[in-house]
Amino acid sequence: MPKLSRWIVATRMVEILDPNTVKKILELGGNIGGGWNQIHIHVNVNSHNKETIEKLLVDQGFQVEDVDEMSHPELKHSH
């Protein structure tokens, strides 16, 4: 049996700036960075509830990963 990762991470993108503000920023020559409007939460699970909790979160629009597979979005984009 594979080792159970006790922590999962649920992530979802959220709208921080309304579309009109984003449009104005872009028209002014600004740019919007990617990944900074992604929220995440760490959830402790066990072998009895992990699948049910993952399904609950996915059904609510979250992407779910084991904590050791997750990296913060700002680290995914190099400048």
Buried (B, 14 or more C-beta within 10 A) or exposed (E): EEEEBEEBBBBBEEEEEEEEEBEEEEEEEEEEEEEEBBEBEEBEBEEEEBEEBBEBBEEEEBBBBBEEEBEEBEEEEEE
